[in-house]
Amino acid sequence: MPASSALRRSLAVIAALPLLTLAACGYGSQAKDDGEAKVAAGAKKIDGLDSVKIGYFGNLTHGTALVGMQKGFFQKALGATEADPAIFNAGPSEIEALNSGSIDIGWIGPSPAINGYTKSAGKNLRIIGGSASGGVKLVVNPDKIKSLKDVKGKRIATPQLGNTQDVAFLNWAAEQGWKVDPQSGKGDVTVVRSDNKVTPDAYKSGSVDGAWVPEPTASKLVAEGGKVLLDEGSLWPDKKFVITNIIVRQEFLKEHPKVVEAVLKGSVETNKWINANPDQAKAAANKQLEADSGKALPADVLDPAWKSIQFTDDPLASTLNTEAEHAVKAGLLEKPDLNGIYDLAPLNKVLKAEGAPTVDDAGLGAK
């Protein structure tokens, strides 16, 4: 099948997927206010803006957003402009919310960002910062799969057609010499697209033999008796690859650069605090997960999951380009033009003010 046809089919399937939100109305559910992120007395609104709508997932790989909300770093940076959160379960629904103006800024994986950028011919979003690296593993049933070669012929779950982990697994399978149809998931190994929330149940029931998934789903599978067969970080130079970026509506960036800069300041402060206080940060992320979803993670899931994620302001732009190449090779994306996908000037301004090293856009910055 020509790549262009595969792209159209992939995007059509993704667009047809239901919006996987935690609320019946709107694009994302609203996080509960647990009282920690209050507006300081005497604080002023930035540019007179009442609020900025911030999207993220209930995943530990979005730990910057979780901790930043829980500890009030975003609210402190925004003054009296409210940090208004919305929680999502899937990249396509967050991109749709960004396009519609339901959110202004979001934490999201690289594949949805690439798809969103290319589908709109580079007009809807910019990547303005990094957030996290790592935190993705291939976890398998050790009774059925004892080595990497045993994955052939088995049923492996990924979160969603065309999502970041789906692309990574298809690319890895191709490198083993196995053939898999990217749309149906059928071939030398069967790819089962399964929401992260239901994958542990699918594993327990035996309907899948393993999964290539982000944290905390990977550690949930280990808690159910699964074994980590491969950490995706081992496949990348320096064991670093982008798993979470910060994106913004281009219109919002143009109209409210000071607000965007404030959110980035909050992100930089959050990552600094996370890396200086890992145990407290882990607890804060879990508390926000509980506030957002009503359920905290048990220690046997939280502890190993948190250890496998590195929080960074660097968007690791060169690895985004590589991930796009993987999607092209898998037949899920036509060769994209990613020139202009990054605008790191606001982040580098914040980093310079903090006395921290600036970050690079790998030649893919906005002109």
PATOR-781999 format. One record per residue (C-alpha): y, x, z; residue in one letter; chain. Coordinates in pm, 1 decimal, padded with zeros to 6 digits. Layout:
+----------+----------+----------+------+-----+
:    north :     east :       up : type : mol :
+----------+----------+----------+------+-----+
:        Y :        X :        Z :    A :   A :
...
+----------+----------+----------+------+-----+
! end
This chain:
+----------+----------+----------+------+-----+
:    north :     east :       up : type : mol :
+----------+----------+----------+------+-----+
:  00000.0 :  00000.0 :  00000.0 :    M :   A :
:  00345.8 :  00138.2 : -00085.2 :    P :   A :
:  00546.3 :  00245.6 :  00218.2 :    A :   A :
:  00821.5 : -00003.7 :  00139.0 :    S :   A :
:  00572.6 : -00291.5 :  00144.5 :    S :   A :
:  00423.6 : -00166.7 :  00469.2 :    A :   A :
:  00770.4 : -00148.3 :  00618.2 :    L :   A :
:  00852.8 : -00504.2 :  00515.9 :    R :   A :
:  00526.1 : -00634.0 :  00656.2 :    R :   A :
:  00570.0 : -00437.3 :  00979.8 :    S :   A :
:  00923.6 : -00559.6 :  01032.9 :    L :   A :
:  00820.8 : -00914.1 :  00948.5 :    A :   A :
:  00544.2 : -00905.7 :  01208.1 :    V :   A :
:  00774.1 : -00756.9 :  01468.6 :    I :   A :
:  01044.9 : -01011.9 :  01394.1 :    A :   A :
:  00794.6 : -01292.7 :  01426.9 :    A :   A :
:  00677.8 : -01182.4 :  01769.3 :    L :   A :
:  00797.7 : -01409.3 :  02049.4 :    P :   A :
:  01072.3 : -01276.4 :  02268.6 :    L :   A :
:  00882.8 : -01144.5 :  02564.3 :    L :   A :
:  01128.1 : -01207.8 :  02844.1 :    T :   A :
:  01100.0 : -01300.7 :  03207.0 :    L :   A :
:  01327.5 : -01599.9 :  03168.2 :    A :   A :
:  01302.8 : -01913.1 :  02960.0 :    A :   A :
:  01661.1 : -01886.2 :  02838.2 :    C :   A :
:  01856.3 : -01594.6 :  02696.4 :    G :   A :
:  01707.9 : -01268.0 :  02577.2 :    Y :   A :
:  01638.7 : -01100.7 :  02909.8 :    G :   A :
:  01600.4 : -01205.3 :  03267.5 :    S :   A :
:  01874.0 : -01128.2 :  03515.8 :    Q :   A :
:  01795.8 : -00876.9 :  03787.9 :    A :   A :
:  01821.7 : -01003.7 :  04140.9 :    K :   A :
:  02113.4 : -00882.5 :  04347.4 :    D :   A :
:  01970.9 : -00718.5 :  04659.9 :    D :   A :
:  02311.6 : -00631.8 :  04798.0 :    G :   A :
:  02324.3 : -00256.5 :  04732.1 :    E :   A :
:  02544.8 : -00250.4 :  04419.8 :    A :   A :
:  02863.9 : -00407.1 :  04551.3 :    K :   A :
:  03207.8 : -00356.1 :  04398.2 :    V :   A :
:  03415.9 : -00120.6 :  04613.4 :    A :   A :
:  03726.3 : -00262.8 :  04778.8 :    A :   A :
:  04035.3 : -00197.8 :  04568.0 :    G :   A :
:  03833.7 : -00109.7 :  04256.6 :    A :   A :
:  03986.5 : -00200.1 :  03920.4 :    K :   A :
:  03831.3 : -00329.5 :  03601.2 :    K :   A :
:  03800.7 : -00079.8 :  03318.8 :    I :   A :
:  03999.9 : -00192.6 :  03015.7 :    D :   A :
:  04030.4 : -00527.2 :  03194.1 :    G :   A :
:  03664.5 : -00601.0 :  03110.0 :    L :   A :
:  03489.2 : -00841.0 :  03348.7 :    D :   A :
:  03136.9 : -00708.9 :  03290.0 :    S :   A :
:  02913.9 : -00489.0 :  03077.8 :    V :   A :
:  02567.8 : -00621.8 :  02993.4 :    K :   A :
:  02298.1 : -00358.0 :  03043.7 :    I :   A :
:  01939.5 : -00401.7 :  02924.0 :    G :   A :
:  01627.6 : -00217.5 :  03035.9 :    Y :   A :
:  01252.4 : -00263.2 :  03085.3 :    F :   A :
:  01057.4 : -00299.2 :  03407.2 :    G :   A :
:  00887.4 :  00034.3 :  03330.0 :    N :   A :
:  00909.7 :  00354.5 :  03530.8 :    L :   A :
:  01001.6 :  00531.3 :  03206.5 :    T :   A :
:  01329.3 :  00336.5 :  03243.5 :    H :   A :
:  01368.6 :  00484.4 :  03591.0 :    G :   A :
:  01730.1 :  00589.9 :  03532.2 :    T :   A :
:  01829.2 :  00226.6 :  03483.0 :    A :   A :
:  01616.4 :  00109.5 :  03776.7 :    L :   A :
:  01754.1 :  00366.6 :  04019.6 :    V :   A :
:  02108.9 :  00342.2 :  03884.8 :    G :   A :
:  02109.9 : -00032.0 :  03946.2 :    M :   A :
:  01939.5 : -00011.1 :  04283.8 :    Q :   A :
:  02159.2 :  00264.2 :  04427.5 :    K :   A :
:  02481.2 :  00136.0 :  04272.2 :    G :   A :
:  02560.6 :  00440.6 :  04056.4 :    F :   A :
:  02655.9 :  00226.1 :  03757.2 :    F :   A :
:  02867.2 : -00009.8 :  03964.3 :    Q :   A :
:  03049.5 :  00277.8 :  04130.7 :    K :   A :
:  03136.3 :  00429.5 :  03792.9 :    A :   A :
:  03244.1 :  00091.8 :  03652.4 :    L :   A :
:  03478.9 : -00000.7 :  03936.6 :    G :   A :
:  03542.0 : -00376.2 :  03931.8 :    A :   A :
:  03379.6 : -00420.3 :  03590.8 :    T :   A :
:  03044.3 : -00573.4 :  03678.4 :    E :   A :
:  02720.3 : -00396.7 :  03582.1 :    A :   A :
:  02532.0 : -00704.4 :  03456.7 :    D :   A :
:  02160.7 : -00627.7 :  03406.7 :    P :   A :
:  01902.3 : -00797.6 :  03184.1 :    A :   A :
:  01531.8 : -00707.1 :  03191.5 :    I :   A :
:  01308.1 : -00700.8 :  02883.8 :    F :   A :
:  00939.8 : -00652.5 :  02811.2 :    N :   A :
:  00959.3 : -00547.5 :  02447.0 :    A :   A :
:  01181.6 : -00334.6 :  02225.9 :    G :   A :
:  01229.9 : -00585.1 :  01941.4 :    P :   A :
:  01366.3 : -00848.3 :  02178.8 :    S :   A :
:  01610.6 : -00599.3 :  02328.1 :    E :   A :
:  01727.6 : -00493.9 :  01981.5 :    I :   A :
:  01778.2 : -00860.8 :  01892.4 :    E :   A :
:  01979.5 : -00907.3 :  02211.0 :    A :   A :
:  02192.5 : -00606.2 :  02120.4 :    L :   A :
:  02250.1 : -00738.8 :  01768.3 :    N :   A :
:  02353.4 : -01080.7 :  01900.2 :    S :   A :
:  02588.7 : -00937.2 :  02161.4 :    G :   A :
:  02375.7 : -01065.2 :  02450.3 :    S :   A :
:  02373.0 : -00708.0 :  02580.9 :    I :   A :
:  02614.4 : -00421.2 :  02519.5 :    D :   A :
:  02418.9 : -00114.4 :  02628.8 :    I :   A :
:  02045.1 : -00066.9 :  02674.8 :    G :   A :
:  01767.6 :  00168.8 :  02775.4 :    W :   A :
:  01499.7 :  00163.8 :  02506.2 :    I :   A :
:  01221.2 :  00365.1 :  02342.7 :    G :   A :
:  01269.9 :  00570.9 :  02026.6 :    P :   A :
:  01071.8 :  00355.0 :  01781.1 :    S :   A :
:  01269.5 :  00031.9 :  01845.2 :    P :   A :
:  01591.4 :  00234.9 :  01822.6 :    A :   A :
:  01484.7 :  00383.0 :  01488.7 :    I :   A :
:  01371.7 :  00045.2 :  01354.9 :    N :   A :
:  01691.0 : -00123.9 :  01472.2 :    G :   A :
:  01909.7 :  00142.3 :  01318.1 :    Y :   A :
:  01734.3 :  00152.3 :  00981.2 :    T :   A :
:  01689.8 : -00224.6 :  00950.1 :    K :   A :
:  02066.2 : -00270.7 :  00984.9 :    S :   A :
:  02142.8 :  00018.1 :  00745.9 :    A :   A :
:  02290.9 :  00211.7 :  01037.1 :    G :   A :
:  02540.5 : -00055.6 :  01136.5 :    K :   A :
:  02423.6 : -00203.5 :  01465.7 :    N :   A :
:  02361.8 :  00071.4 :  01720.9 :    L :   A :
:  02417.3 :  00428.6 :  01826.0 :    R :   A :
:  02204.8 :  00641.4 :  02057.2 :    I :   A :
:  02450.3 :  00776.0 :  02313.0 :    I :   A :
:  02225.5 :  00957.2 :  02557.9 :    G :   A :
:  01882.5 :  01049.4 :  02680.5 :    G :   A :
:  01704.3 :  00922.8 :  02987.4 :    S :   A :
:  01340.8 :  01025.0 :  03013.8 :    A :   A :
:  01062.8 :  01238.9 :  02870.2 :    S :   A :
:  00688.2 :  01204.1 :  02915.1 :    G :   A :
:  00504.2 :  00939.6 :  03111.5 :    G :   A :
:  00260.0 :  00841.6 :  02833.5 :    V :   A :
: -00117.1 :  00884.6 :  02856.3 :    K :   A :
: -00443.9 :  00797.0 :  02687.3 :    L :   A :
: -00655.0 :  00643.3 :  02964.3 :    V :   A :
: -01018.7 :  00553.9 :  02890.6 :    V :   A :
: -01330.8 :  00407.9 :  03043.1 :    N :   A :
: -01522.1 :  00722.8 :  03146.4 :    P :   A :
: -01855.7 :  00545.1 :  03106.7 :    D :   A :
: -01787.0 :  00482.8 :  02737.2 :    K :   A :
: -01563.0 :  00775.3 :  02641.7 :    I :   A :
: -01631.5 :  01123.2 :  02775.7 :    K :   A :
: -01446.7 :  01335.2 :  02518.3 :    S :   A :
: -01172.2 :  01297.0 :  02257.9 :    L :   A :
: -01426.4 :  01265.1 :  01976.2 :    K :   A :
: -01582.5 :  00967.8 :  02158.3 :    D :   A :
: -01265.4 :  00765.8 :  02096.2 :    V :   A :
: -01386.1 :  00709.1 :  01739.0 :    K :   A :
: -01540.1 :  00364.2 :  01705.8 :    G :   A :
: -01384.1 :  00236.3 :  02027.9 :    K :   A :
: -01115.9 : -00025.3 :  02102.5 :    R :   A :
: -00789.1 :  00129.0 :  02221.8 :    I :   A :
: -00489.0 : -00075.6 :  02334.7 :    A :   A :
: -00127.4 :  00002.6 :  02251.5 :    T :   A :
:  00169.1 : -00208.2 :  02369.9 :    P :   A :
:  00286.5 : -00354.1 :  02038.0 :    Q :   A :
:  00267.8 : -00310.9 :  01662.2 :    L :   A :
:  00511.4 : -00037.3 :  01564.4 :    G :   A :
:  00621.8 :  00044.1 :  01917.8 :    N :   A :
:  00659.1 :  00405.9 :  02032.2 :    T :   A :
:  00308.1 :  00439.6 :  02177.4 :    Q :   A :
:  00149.3 :  00254.1 :  01883.6 :    D :   A :
:  00303.6 :  00504.7 :  01642.2 :    V :   A :
:  00197.9 :  00797.4 :  01860.3 :    A :   A :
: -00163.0 :  00680.4 :  01878.2 :    F :   A :
: -00186.6 :  00609.4 :  01504.8 :    L :   A :
: -00047.8 :  00955.9 :  01433.0 :    N :   A :
: -00291.0 :  01119.7 :  01674.2 :    W :   A :
: -00584.3 :  00927.4 :  01522.4 :    A :   A :
: -00481.3 :  01038.6 :  01173.4 :    A :   A :
: -00474.1 :  01398.6 :  01294.4 :    E :   A :
: -00837.3 :  01357.1 :  01402.4 :    Q :   A :
: -00917.5 :  01265.3 :  01041.3 :    G :   A :
: -00975.5 :  00897.7 :  01121.6 :    W :   A :
: -00853.9 :  00616.9 :  00897.1 :    K :   A :
: -00690.8 :  00309.2 :  01053.0 :    V :   A :
: -00506.2 :  00026.3 :  00879.7 :    D :   A :
: -00167.4 :  00025.9 :  01057.2 :    P :   A :
: -00114.8 : -00348.6 :  01024.3 :    Q :   A :
: -00453.2 : -00486.2 :  01131.9 :    S :   A :
: -00542.0 : -00192.8 :  01356.7 :    G :   A :
: -00892.1 : -00184.9 :  01207.2 :    K :   A :
: -01069.2 :  00131.7 :  01100.6 :    G :   A :
: -01248.5 :  00429.5 :  01247.0 :    D :   A :
: -01092.9 :  00328.1 :  01577.4 :    V :   A :
: -00972.0 : -00024.6 :  01653.9 :    T :   A :
: -00613.6 : -00052.6 :  01776.1 :    V :   A :
: -00559.7 : -00357.3 :  01997.7 :    V :   A :
: -00194.8 : -00453.4 :  02042.8 :    R :   A :
: -00168.5 : -00575.1 :  02400.2 :    S :   A :
:  00131.7 : -00636.9 :  02624.9 :    D :   A :
:  00143.5 : -00379.5 :  02905.4 :    N :   A :
:  00127.7 : -00658.1 :  03163.7 :    K :   A :
: -00213.6 : -00778.3 :  03041.6 :    V :   A :
: -00370.6 : -00445.7 :  02938.1 :    T :   A :
: -00515.9 : -00371.4 :  03286.0 :    P :   A :
: -00694.1 : -00709.7 :  03279.3 :    D :   A :
: -00818.9 : -00639.5 :  02927.2 :    A :   A :
: -00952.9 : -00306.8 :  03050.3 :    Y :   A :
: -01123.7 : -00466.0 :  03352.0 :    K :   A :
: -01287.3 : -00730.0 :  03131.3 :    S :   A :
: -01416.4 : -00464.2 :  02891.7 :    G :   A :
: -01232.4 : -00603.6 :  02590.8 :    S :   A :
: -01069.7 : -00262.1 :  02541.4 :    V :   A :
: -01221.6 :  00078.7 :  02607.8 :    D :   A :
: -00894.1 :  00251.9 :  02680.2 :    G :   A :
: -00522.1 :  00248.0 :  02614.3 :    A :   A :
: -00238.3 :  00473.7 :  02496.9 :    W :   A :
:  00035.3 :  00347.2 :  02727.5 :    V :   A :
:  00346.4 :  00438.0 :  02928.1 :    P :   A :
:  00379.7 :  00444.2 :  03303.9 :    E :   A :
:  00311.8 :  00261.0 :  03524.6 :    P :   A :
:  00045.8 :  00094.8 :  03304.7 :    T :   A :
: -00142.2 :  00422.9 :  03263.7 :    A :   A :
: -00171.0 :  00470.5 :  03640.5 :    S :   A :
: -00269.4 :  00105.0 :  03685.7 :    K :   A :
: -00565.7 :  00172.9 :  03455.2 :    L :   A :
: -00656.6 :  00484.7 :  03653.6 :    V :   A :
: -00649.4 :  00274.8 :  03971.3 :    A :   A :
: -00902.7 :  00046.6 :  03800.3 :    E :   A :
: -01138.3 :  00339.2 :  03741.6 :    G :   A :
: -00997.2 :  00473.2 :  03417.3 :    G :   A :
: -00968.7 :  00844.4 :  03337.9 :    K :   A :
: -00673.1 :  01023.6 :  03179.2 :    V :   A :
: -00821.6 :  01175.3 :  02864.9 :    L :   A :
: -00493.5 :  01298.9 :  02718.1 :    L :   A :
: -00133.6 :  01332.3 :  02832.6 :    D :   A :
:  00091.5 :  01290.1 :  02528.2 :    E :   A :
:  00319.8 :  01562.0 :  02660.7 :    G :   A :
:  00049.6 :  01818.1 :  02578.8 :    S :   A :
:  00100.6 :  01742.9 :  02208.7 :    L :   A :
:  00470.0 :  01839.8 :  02206.6 :    W :   A :
:  00652.3 :  02175.6 :  02216.6 :    P :   A :
:  00752.7 :  02256.3 :  02574.9 :    D :   A :
:  00571.4 :  01931.0 :  02667.0 :    K :   A :
:  00895.2 :  01739.0 :  02610.4 :    K :   A :
:  00948.3 :  01431.5 :  02392.5 :    F :   A :
:  01187.1 :  01141.5 :  02415.2 :    V :   A :
:  01041.7 :  00827.0 :  02568.4 :    I :   A :
:  01366.2 :  00650.7 :  02664.4 :    T :   A :
:  01713.3 :  00661.8 :  02507.2 :    N :   A :
:  02042.6 :  00490.7 :  02586.4 :    I :   A :
:  02180.2 :  00278.9 :  02300.1 :    I :   A :
:  02502.5 :  00083.5 :  02252.4 :    V :   A :
:  02642.1 : -00170.9 :  02008.4 :    R :   A :
:  02868.5 :  00017.6 :  01771.0 :    Q :   A :
:  03133.1 : -00253.4 :  01800.3 :    E :   A :
:  03127.9 : -00227.1 :  02180.2 :    F :   A :
:  03152.7 :  00152.7 :  02163.8 :    L :   A :
:  03454.5 :  00126.3 :  01936.4 :    K :   A :
:  03630.1 : -00140.3 :  02144.3 :    E :   A :
:  03543.3 : -00019.5 :  02496.1 :    H :   A :
:  03490.1 :  00359.5 :  02493.3 :    P :   A :
:  03602.2 :  00394.8 :  02856.5 :    K :   A :
:  03339.6 :  00144.8 :  02971.7 :    V :   A :
:  03069.9 :  00326.2 :  02773.9 :    V :   A :
:  03183.8 :  00654.1 :  02926.7 :    E :   A :
:  03162.8 :  00499.1 :  03274.2 :    A :   A :
:  02804.0 :  00381.2 :  03218.5 :    V :   A :
:  02712.7 :  00729.3 :  03095.2 :    L :   A :
:  02876.3 :  00879.8 :  03403.4 :    K :   A :
:  02661.4 :  00648.8 :  03614.0 :    G :   A :
:  02352.9 :  00759.6 :  03420.6 :    S :   A :
:  02431.4 :  01129.1 :  03462.7 :    V :   A :
:  02492.9 :  01081.4 :  03835.8 :    E :   A :
:  02168.8 :  00884.4 :  03864.3 :    T :   A :
:  01958.2 :  01148.9 :  03691.0 :    N :   A :
:  02116.5 :  01419.2 :  03907.0 :    K :   A :
:  02027.3 :  01223.6 :  04220.5 :    W :   A :
:  01674.5 :  01144.4 :  04096.0 :    I :   A :
:  01597.4 :  01509.9 :  04032.0 :    N :   A :
:  01744.3 :  01617.6 :  04367.5 :    A :   A :
:  01571.7 :  01340.1 :  04566.2 :    N :   A :
:  01241.5 :  01258.8 :  04391.0 :    P :   A :
:  01078.0 :  01072.8 :  04679.4 :    D :   A :
:  01384.9 :  00863.1 :  04757.3 :    Q :   A :
:  01434.4 :  00797.1 :  04386.1 :    A :   A :
:  01074.9 :  00684.2 :  04348.9 :    K :   A :
:  01120.9 :  00440.0 :  04636.2 :    A :   A :
:  01449.2 :  00312.7 :  04487.7 :    A :   A :
:  01288.8 :  00253.0 :  04146.8 :    A :   A :
:  01006.0 :  00061.9 :  04311.3 :    N :   A :
:  01250.7 : -00147.9 :  04513.5 :    K :   A :
:  01435.7 : -00242.7 :  04195.1 :    Q :   A :
:  01107.9 : -00326.9 :  04021.7 :    L :   A :
:  01031.0 : -00559.5 :  04311.2 :    E :   A :
:  01377.7 : -00716.4 :  04288.9 :    A :   A :
:  01340.0 : -00767.6 :  03913.4 :    D :   A :
:  00979.6 : -00885.7 :  03899.5 :    S :   A :
:  00894.8 : -00995.4 :  04253.2 :    G :   A :
:  00625.7 : -00730.5 :  04290.5 :    K :   A :
:  00638.5 : -00364.4 :  04392.9 :    A :   A :
:  00387.0 : -00103.7 :  04277.1 :    L :   A :
:  00120.3 :  00020.1 :  04520.7 :    P :   A :
:  00130.6 :  00387.9 :  04615.4 :    A :   A :
: -00185.1 :  00476.5 :  04418.2 :    D :   A :
: -00005.5 :  00364.5 :  04101.0 :    V :   A :
:  00352.7 :  00462.8 :  04183.1 :    L :   A :
:  00293.4 :  00820.1 :  04299.6 :    D :   A :
:  00104.0 :  00963.0 :  03998.2 :    P :   A :
:  00313.9 :  00762.8 :  03752.8 :    A :   A :
:  00643.6 :  00895.9 :  03886.2 :    W :   A :
:  00523.8 :  01256.2 :  03881.1 :    K :   A :
:  00450.7 :  01241.3 :  03508.2 :    S :   A :
:  00804.9 :  01144.3 :  03401.3 :    I :   A :
:  01094.7 :  01387.6 :  03361.3 :    Q :   A :
:  01445.4 :  01241.8 :  03382.0 :    F :   A :
:  01702.1 :  01407.9 :  03158.4 :    T :   A :
:  02041.5 :  01343.9 :  03002.0 :    D :   A :
:  01926.1 :  01524.6 :  02686.8 :    D :   A :
:  01815.0 :  01275.6 :  02417.7 :    P :   A :
:  01576.7 :  01540.9 :  02276.8 :    L :   A :
:  01702.3 :  01448.2 :  01930.1 :    A :   A :
:  01466.1 :  01672.7 :  01736.4 :    S :   A :
:  01167.4 :  01487.0 :  01880.7 :    T :   A :
:  01314.2 :  01152.3 :  01770.9 :    L :   A :
:  01317.5 :  01281.3 :  01415.0 :    N :   A :
:  00954.1 :  01388.5 :  01451.9 :    T :   A :
:  00858.3 :  01046.2 :  01588.1 :    E :   A :
:  01022.4 :  00886.2 :  01284.3 :    A :   A :
:  00812.1 :  01112.3 :  01061.5 :    E :   A :
:  00501.8 :  00996.6 :  01248.1 :    H :   A :
:  00591.9 :  00631.6 :  01177.8 :    A :   A :
:  00634.5 :  00712.2 :  00808.9 :    V :   A :
:  00296.6 :  00887.9 :  00797.2 :    K :   A :
:  00135.2 :  00592.5 :  00972.9 :    A :   A :
:  00267.2 :  00355.7 :  00705.6 :    G :   A :
:  00487.8 :  00162.3 :  00948.1 :    L :   A :
:  00822.8 :  00287.5 :  00824.8 :    L :   A :
:  00982.1 :  00385.1 :  00496.8 :    E :   A :
:  01136.2 :  00731.3 :  00517.9 :    K :   A :
:  01452.4 :  00659.7 :  00716.7 :    P :   A :
:  01801.4 :  00799.5 :  00691.1 :    D :   A :
:  01883.6 :  00874.6 :  01053.7 :    L :   A :
:  02213.9 :  01045.1 :  00985.1 :    N :   A :
:  02467.5 :  00895.6 :  01223.0 :    G :   A :
:  02217.1 :  00748.5 :  01468.4 :    I :   A :
:  02363.3 :  00960.1 :  01750.6 :    Y :   A :
:  02710.8 :  00968.5 :  01900.5 :    D :   A :
:  02688.7 :  01212.0 :  02188.6 :    L :   A :
:  03061.8 :  01280.6 :  02220.0 :    A :   A :
:  03107.9 :  01043.8 :  02519.5 :    P :   A :
:  02805.9 :  01192.8 :  02699.0 :    L :   A :
:  02914.4 :  01549.9 :  02632.5 :    N :   A :
:  03258.9 :  01463.8 :  02768.3 :    K :   A :
:  03095.7 :  01343.6 :  03091.1 :    V :   A :
:  02866.2 :  01647.4 :  03108.1 :    L :   A :
:  03156.0 :  01888.9 :  03061.9 :    K :   A :
:  03346.8 :  01717.2 :  03341.9 :    A :   A :
:  03039.0 :  01762.0 :  03562.9 :    E :   A :
:  03011.3 :  02129.3 :  03470.9 :    G :   A :
:  02673.5 :  02060.7 :  03308.7 :    A :   A :
:  02542.9 :  02189.5 :  02971.7 :    P :   A :
:  02618.7 :  01970.3 :  02671.6 :    T :   A :
:  02340.7 :  01825.1 :  02452.9 :    V :   A :
:  02265.7 :  01844.8 :  02080.4 :    D :   A :
:  02212.5 :  01570.8 :  01821.0 :    D :   A :
:  01988.9 :  01781.4 :  01589.7 :    A :   A :
:  02231.5 :  01724.9 :  01303.0 :    G :   A :
:  02196.5 :  01346.2 :  01321.6 :    L :   A :
:  02534.9 :  01272.5 :  01477.3 :    G :   A :
:  02796.0 :  01024.0 :  01362.7 :    A :   A :
:  03049.7 :  01181.9 :  01128.9 :    K :   A :
+----------+----------+----------+------+-----+
! end
